[in-house]
């Protein structure tokens, strides 16, 4: 049984190292790419603003630069959210690794206790090791529970009004799943014709 627990720990450790290194590095590199795309779109938009003001380009052409900048900004935000998700995933994998490590410690404490019983020695040493393993396991379980609790809050990237809600209370959602549309309130305008 201790061998199986050790194998679980090795797998949890490998999962954590992958999540903490490769997955987070990939998410960071996506941010660099998205930032470059956004910077270019903003620069293009800034160059086109004087041209549309002088009527050297059409309003339609300028609007396409505005749209490209907004798309690039959204992609940058999505990349930043994916990095945050990758970092949270790494923390969750770390908690799983610590829990597996605690199970190893607890298993070793059990072996020590069995050996102590066989030799009729003072069981208090084994009890102390088992208690320490239980404390370590409880701490790892607490970290996992706190981390899982942090996933229950979804924060919007801006103030707005929710439309097209596609999720209900108690439903489990996946990372990247569209659950609603958020209409921003900070840039609201109305076009009206006077007759």
Number of C-alpha atoms within 10 A of each C-alpha: 8 15 10 10 17 17 14 18 21 15 15 21 19 14 18 22 16 15 22 19 14 13 20 21 16 14 19 18 14 19 21 14 14 21 19 14 19 21 16 15 21 19 13 16 19 13 13 19 16 12 14 16 12 10 10 10 14 12 14 10 11 19 14 12 21 19 13 19 21 15 15 21 19 14 19 22 16 17 21 19 17 21 21 15 18 22 19 19 19 21 18 20 22 22 22 23 23 22 23 23 23 24 21 23 22 22 19 17 22 18 15 18 22 14 14 16 13 9 10 9 12 11 15 11 14 21 15 13 18 21 14 16 22 17 14 19 21 14 16 21 17 14 19 20 13 12 16 13 10 11 10 8 8 7 6 9 11 11 11 14 11 13 11 10 11 10 13 9 5 6 6 7 11 7 8 10 9 12 15 13 13 16 14 13 11 9 7 7 7 4 4 6 4 3 3
